[in-house]
Amino acid sequence: MPVDNLPLWIGAAIVVFIVIGYVWSARRNHSSDASARDFKEKLGEGVGDPLAETPQEPSFKSEAEKDAESDDGIEVPSDEGLVFDDDEELSREPRFPGQPVQEELDFTASGSAVLLSQGRSAPDIDSGIEAVVNFVPREGNFDQDRIKALERRVNENRLRDLIRVDYQNAVTGRWSHKAKAVVSCSQIYMTMLLANRGRVLDELTASGFLQLADHVAIEINADAALPDIQMMLDAARQIAEVITHYDNALSVKIAAPEDFDQSAVRMAATACGFTYRGDHYERCIAGTKVPAMQLWPSKQLPNEMELTLDIPMTSAAANPLGDFFAVGNDLCCRLGAVMADSVGQPVGSPIAALICRQLSEMYGQMAASGVPAGSQRARRIFTRI
């Protein structure tokens, strides 16, 4: 290598080394980019891919809603058909998938399907507290003429207010107290309550009931099994003893420092759900016509009233004691009064706890006697009508 050309050779060598370094660096970067792409593809595998498994996400939906979303092609109805019974009871008839869709109304179809939704599935009788007579037709069914003959006999009798009649529809098999709801009957029940707070069956009334049943059976051409009169009288006395034993009421005073203004009392009582009944106020159980509380003005002390809870008419499950004290406190706030016991002591926690324990014991005793407080049986025999 000539010495004169030494700088040229050094420059050429530097250029060669730079080119080699650039090529090596480019290959290394390409390898790194490929590795990075492979890593990113592995991280993103399944994301946005409809064939990949979707990870579980937090959800506030119920399992039923999730199942409904996962069922593809199955249509589940969300509502249920309501069937109204004669005594305003509701039963449910579920609609199932696969039912044919009615596209056109057929007005010539039979109305028996509509009749099925009317009435009760069982007769409304209670042989433990009622005298019961069952009329069965000797042949065929009871037609409209015989049903009207029975109605006429009952309405003309002096015991008409004490008697109930239940008809079984011969088409649907369902029961109703309304004769107009049936065209023909397969059987009929006639019943009479043996005793309540206001009366107890006596021999004259029992004899009149049996005579009426006998005349009805002849007129409508029916077989009827009549109860024994002595058994009716014995059962009536037993019911009267139960009524006397459990005829209790919880009572507290609503006392004010000054005489009550009766217009203010009426406004307060109305606001608390009471209805005026001539000489006192009544508050019925929600959704019923059964009076559970009464508010009585004092005849001796114009600054006092008496709030009572009719225990046999109330159900333990409905927390009647809590409702009673809530109503009492509301009245006191509206009238500027205090709630006190029979001797004038303010009703506090100790007295309330004692009342709660005694009330619970009474509920248990009534249930053990076959007359649970608040039941239909209890509400019937503890009426005064």
C-alpha positions in Angstrom: 0.0 0.0 0.0 1.7 3.3 -1.1 2.1 5.8 1.7 0.9 8.7 -0.4 -2.6 7.0 -0.7 -2.8 6.1 3.0 -5.5 8.7 3.9 -7.7 7.5 1.0 -7.5 3.9 2.2 -8.3 4.9 5.7 -11.4 6.8 4.5 -12.5 3.8 2.4 -12.1 1.4 5.4 -14.3 3.8 7.6 -17.0 3.8 4.9 -17.0 0.0 4.7 -17.3 -0.3 8.5 -20.2 2.2 8.5 -22.1 0.2 5.8 -21.5 -3.1 7.6 -22.7 -1.6 10.9 -25.8 -0.1 9.3 -26.8 -3.4 7.7 -26.3 -5.3 11.0 -28.4 -2.8 12.9 -31.2 -2.9 10.4 -31.4 -6.7 10.6 -31.4 -6.5 14.4 -34.3 -3.9 14.4 -36.3 -6.0 12.0 -36.0 -9.0 14.2 -37.0 -7.0 17.3 -40.1 -5.5 15.5 -41.2 -9.0 14.4 -40.8 -10.3 18.0 -42.8 -7.3 19.3 -45.6 -7.9 16.8 -45.7 -11.6 17.8 -46.0 -10.6 21.5 -48.7 -8.0 20.8 -50.7 -10.5 18.7 -50.5 -13.0 21.6 -51.8 -10.3 24.0 -54.6 -9.4 21.7 -55.6 -12.9 20.8 -59.5 -13.2 21.1 -60.1 -9.5 21.6 -62.8 -8.5 19.1 -62.8 -12.0 17.7 -66.3 -13.4 17.6 -65.0 -17.0 17.6 -62.9 -16.4 20.7 -64.3 -17.1 24.2 -65.5 -13.9 25.8 -64.2 -13.3 29.3 -66.7 -13.1 32.2 -67.6 -9.5 33.2 -69.1 -8.3 36.4 -72.8 -8.0 36.1 -75.7 -6.9 38.3 -78.2 -9.0 36.4 -79.9 -12.0 38.0 -79.2 -15.5 36.9 -82.7 -15.7 35.4 -82.0 -12.7 33.2 -78.7 -14.2 32.1 -80.4 -17.5 31.3 -83.0 -15.6 29.3 -80.3 -13.9 27.3 -78.5 -17.1 26.6 -81.6 -18.9 25.3 -81.5 -18.3 21.6 -84.7 -18.9 19.7 -86.8 -19.7 22.8 -89.6 -17.2 23.6 -90.7 -17.2 27.2 -93.8 -15.2 28.1 -93.2 -12.6 30.9 -96.8 -12.3 32.1 -99.3 -14.7 33.6 -103.0 -14.9 33.1 -105.0 -13.7 36.1 -108.2 -15.5 37.0 -110.6 -13.7 39.3 -112.5 -15.8 41.8 -115.9 -15.0 43.1 -114.6 -13.6 46.4 -112.0 -11.5 44.7 -109.3 -14.1 45.2 -106.6 -14.3 42.6 -105.1 -17.5 41.2 -102.5 -17.7 38.5 -102.6 -19.8 35.3 -99.2 -19.8 33.6 -98.9 -19.4 29.9 -96.5 -21.8 28.3 -94.4 -21.5 25.1 -95.9 -23.2 22.1 -99.4 -22.1 22.7 -101.1 -21.3 19.4 -101.5 -17.6 18.6 -105.2 -16.6 18.0 -105.1 -14.4 14.9 -108.9 -14.0 14.5 -111.7 -13.8 17.1 -114.3 -16.4 16.7 -117.6 -15.0 18.2 -119.4 -18.3 17.6 -117.2 -20.2 20.1 -118.6 -21.5 23.3 -118.4 -19.3 26.4 -117.5 -22.1 28.7 -113.8 -21.0 28.8 -114.9 -17.6 30.2 -117.1 -19.3 32.8 -114.1 -21.3 34.1 -112.6 -18.1 35.3 -115.6 -17.3 37.5 -116.3 -18.6 41.0 -114.3 -20.7 43.5 -112.8 -24.2 43.2 -114.4 -25.2 46.6 -117.6 -24.4 48.5 -117.5 -21.6 51.0 -118.6 -23.6 54.1 -117.3 -24.2 57.6 -119.0 -27.2 59.3 -117.2 -26.3 62.5 -119.2 -23.2 63.1 -122.2 -23.6 60.7 -125.2 -25.8 60.2 -124.8 -27.2 56.7 -127.4 -28.8 54.4 -126.3 -30.2 51.0 -128.9 -30.4 48.2 -128.3 -32.9 45.4 -130.7 -33.3 42.5 -132.5 -36.6 42.3 -132.1 -36.5 38.5 -130.2 -34.2 36.1 -129.2 -30.8 37.4 -131.0 -27.9 39.1 -132.3 -25.6 36.3 -133.1 -21.9 36.6 -136.7 -22.6 37.7 -135.6 -24.6 40.7 -132.8 -22.2 41.6 -135.3 -19.3 41.6 -137.7 -21.4 43.7 -135.0 -21.9 46.3 -134.1 -18.2 46.3 -137.8 -17.3 46.8 -138.2 -19.7 49.7 -135.1 -18.2 51.4 -135.9 -14.6 50.8 -139.4 -15.0 52.2 -138.2 -16.7 55.4 -137.6 -14.9 58.7 -134.0 -16.3 58.8 -133.0 -14.9 55.4 -130.4 -12.6 57.0 -128.7 -15.6 58.7 -128.5 -17.9 55.8 -126.0 -18.3 53.0 -126.4 -20.3 49.8 -123.6 -21.7 47.6 -124.2 -22.9 44.1 -122.0 -25.3 42.1 -122.0 -24.6 38.3 -122.9 -27.7 36.5 -120.7 -26.7 33.5 -117.5 -25.5 35.2 -117.8 -27.2 38.6 -116.9 -23.9 40.3 -118.8 -22.4 43.2 -120.5 -19.0 43.7 -122.9 -17.4 46.2 -124.6 -15.6 43.3 -127.4 -17.5 41.6 -127.2 -15.3 38.6 -123.7 -16.6 37.9 -125.0 -20.1 37.1 -127.4 -21.5 34.5 -127.7 -24.9 36.1 -126.3 -26.4 39.3 -125.0 -29.9 40.1 -125.4 -29.3 43.9 -126.2 -26.6 46.4 -125.2 -25.8 50.0 -127.3 -23.9 52.4 -125.6 -22.9 55.7 -126.4 -20.9 58.8 -123.8 -19.6 61.4 -124.5 -21.2 64.8 -123.2 -18.4 67.0 -121.3 -15.1 67.1 -120.8 -12.1 69.5 -124.4 -10.9 68.9 -126.4 -14.1 69.1 -126.4 -17.9 69.9 -128.6 -20.4 68.1 -131.7 -21.4 70.1 -134.1 -24.3 69.6 -136.7 -22.2 67.8 -134.2 -20.9 65.3 -132.7 -24.3 64.7 -136.1 -25.8 64.1 -137.0 -23.0 61.7 -133.8 -23.7 59.7 -134.5 -27.4 59.4 -138.1 -26.8 58.3 -136.9 -24.4 55.6 -134.4 -26.9 54.4 -137.0 -29.6 54.2 -139.4 -27.4 52.2 -136.7 -26.4 49.8 -135.7 -30.0 49.2 -139.3 -30.9 48.3 -139.8 -27.9 46.0 -136.6 -28.3 44.0 -136.8 -32.2 44.0 -133.6 -32.8 45.8 -132.1 -35.2 48.3 -130.9 -33.3 51.4 -129.0 -34.6 54.5 -130.3 -32.5 57.4 -128.1 -32.0 60.6 -129.3 -33.2 64.0 -131.0 -30.4 66.0 -129.4 -31.4 69.3 -125.9 -31.4 67.7 -126.6 -27.9 66.3 -127.5 -26.6 69.8 -124.5 -28.2 71.5 -122.1 -26.9 68.8 -123.6 -23.4 69.2 -123.0 -23.5 73.0 -119.4 -24.5 72.5 -118.8 -21.7 70.0 -120.3 -19.2 72.5 -117.9 -20.4 75.2 -115.0 -19.8 72.8 -116.2 -16.4 72.0 -116.7 -15.5 75.7 -113.2 -16.7 76.6 -111.3 -14.8 73.8 -113.5 -11.7 73.5 -110.8 -9.3 74.6 -109.6 -5.9 73.5 -106.5 -3.9 74.1 -107.4 -0.4 75.3 -105.4 2.8 76.0 -106.4 6.3 76.9 -105.8 9.4 74.7 -105.7 12.2 77.3 -105.3 15.9 76.7 -104.8 18.7 79.3 -107.9 20.4 78.0 -111.3 19.3 76.6 -111.2 17.9 73.1 -112.6 20.0 70.3 -114.8 17.5 68.5 -114.2 19.0 65.1 -110.4 18.6 65.7 -111.0 15.0 66.8 -112.9 14.3 63.6 -110.2 15.7 61.5 -107.5 13.8 63.3 -109.4 10.5 63.3 -110.1 10.9 59.5 -106.4 11.6 58.8 -105.5 8.4 60.7 -107.9 6.2 58.7 -111.0 6.2 60.9 -114.6 6.4 59.8 -117.3 7.9 62.0 -120.0 5.4 63.1 -122.5 7.6 65.0 -121.1 7.5 68.5 -117.5 6.3 67.8 -114.9 5.9 65.1 -113.8 2.7 63.4 -110.6 1.8 61.5 -110.8 -1.3 59.3 -108.0 -3.7 58.4 -106.4 -2.6 55.1 -108.3 -4.1 52.1 -111.2 -5.4 54.2 -114.4 -4.2 55.9 -113.3 -5.7 59.2 -113.0 -3.1 61.9 -109.9 -3.6 64.0 -109.6 -0.4 66.0 -112.2 1.8 67.6 -111.9 5.3 69.0 -114.5 6.1 71.7 -115.1 9.6 73.3 -115.3 9.4 77.1 -118.8 10.1 78.4 -117.5 11.3 81.8 -114.2 13.1 80.9 -114.4 15.4 77.8 -110.6 15.5 77.7 -110.2 11.8 77.3 -110.9 9.2 74.6 -110.4 5.4 74.5 -108.5 3.7 71.7 -109.2 0.0 71.4 -107.8 -2.9 69.4 -110.2 -5.8 68.7 -107.7 -8.7 69.2 -109.6 -11.7 67.7 -110.1 -9.7 64.4 -106.3 -9.2 64.0 -103.6 -11.5 62.7 -100.3 -11.8 64.5 -98.4 -11.9 61.2 -99.6 -8.3 60.4 -97.9 -6.8 63.5 -101.2 -5.3 64.9 -99.5 -4.0 68.1 -97.0 -1.9 66.1 -99.8 -0.5 64.0 -101.9 0.2 67.1 -99.2 2.2 68.9 -98.3 4.0 65.6 -101.9 5.1 65.2 -102.1 6.1 68.9 -99.0 8.2 68.6 -100.3 9.9 65.5 -103.6 10.8 67.2 -101.6 12.2 70.2 -99.4 14.4 68.0 -102.4 15.8 66.1 -104.5 16.5 69.3 -101.7 17.5 71.7 -102.4 14.5 73.9 -100.6 11.6 75.6 -101.2 7.9 75.5 -101.8 6.3 78.9 -103.0 3.0 80.4 -106.2 2.5 82.4 -104.7 4.0 85.6 -103.3 7.0 83.8 -99.6 5.9 83.5 -98.0 7.0 80.3 -97.4 4.0 77.9 -93.7 3.5 77.7 -91.4 0.6 76.8 -92.0 -1.5 79.9 -95.8 -1.4 79.5 -95.5 -2.0 75.7 -93.3 -5.1 76.3 -95.8 -6.5 78.8 -98.6 -6.0 76.4 -96.7 -7.6 73.6 -96.0 -10.7 75.7 -99.6 -11.1 76.8 -100.9 -10.6 73.2 -98.5 -13.3 71.9 -99.8 -15.8 74.5 -103.4 -15.1 73.5 -102.7 -15.6 69.8 -101.1 -19.0 70.6 -104.1 -20.0 72.8 -106.6 -19.1 70.1 -104.7 -21.0 67.4 -104.6 -24.1 69.7 -108.3 -23.8 70.1 -108.9 -24.0 66.4 -109.8 -20.4 66.0 -106.7 -18.5 64.9 -107.0 -14.8 65.4 -107.6 -12.9 62.2 -108.7 -16.1 60.3 -112.0 -16.2 58.4 -113.5 -18.4 61.1 -112.5 -16.0 63.8 -113.8 -13.0 61.9 -117.1 -14.7 61.4 -117.9 -15.7 64.9 -116.6 -12.5 66.5 -118.9 -10.3 64.4 -122.0 -8.9 66.1 -124.4 -9.1 63.1 
